[in-house]
Amino acid sequence: MINTRRKIIKDKGGVPTPLEEEVAKALVEIEVSPSCDYKAEMREVYISGATEIEVGKGGEAMILHIPFRAWQYAKKIQSRLIKELEKKFNRKHVVLVASRTILDKDFRRKGLKDIVGPTEIVGKRRRLGCDGSQILKVLLDPRDKDKEHIDNKLPVYAAVYKKLTTKEAVFSFLQG
């Protein structure tokens, strides 16, 4: 029996869902596997929640919420962790999201960057339609275009953004 309780930390003593239990079990299995060369970072990674969403034409994605304390460790091994989790969950797309405290609009933190999967956000543009509709265009780092099949995950990022914020967004690479 694998002890998964240390990989799930719920607020106010909440009960983990079956999906969260399954993800925690997969995290423990990755950590104890002999081929894992990033055990120190995996020991510090845990989740606070997991949700599943439908993406496009019958595809599915999992959103794993990682507390901000564990985010620094998860960020170091993010691409390898996503790859391992996608293998364990039958090629479902996996997106890691840092759970953060919402601050006022005028508050700026120095040194923090926006992260989308294994690439960085380099720009944002808001497009207004004649009918008053708004679409956020998120520009990603063009150096990461060929790495990790990120082109295939752009619709997943858009679906996850819509699920988390209820706003439309289009993800693309900066031309240049």
GITAGI-V745694 format. One line per field, one symbol per residue. ss: DSSP state (h for helix, s for strand, l for the rest). phi: phi as a letter, one per 40 degrees, with the letter a starting at -180 (. if undefined). burial: + if it has 16 or more other C-alpha atoms within 10 Angstrom, else -. Layout:
# GITAGI-V745694
ss=???
phi=???
burial=???
This chain:
# GITAGI-V745694
ss=llllhhhsllhhhllllhhhhhhhhhhhhhhhllllllhhhhhhllslssssssslllssssssssshhhhhhhhhlhhhhhhhhhhhllllssssssslllllllllllllllssllsssssssssslllllssssssslhhhlllllhhhhhhhhhhhhhhhhlllssssslll
phi=.ccbcccbbccfgccccdccccccccccccccccccbbcccccccabbaabbbcbfcgcbbbbbcbdcccccccccbdccccccccccbfgccbbcbccbccbdcccbccgcbcbbfcbbcbabbbbbcccgcbbcbbbbcccccccgfcdccdccccccccccbfbcabbaccci
burial=---+--+++------+---++-++++++-++---------+++-++++++----+-----+++++++--++++++--+--++-+++------+++++++----------------++++++---------------++++-+-------+--+++++++++-------+++++---
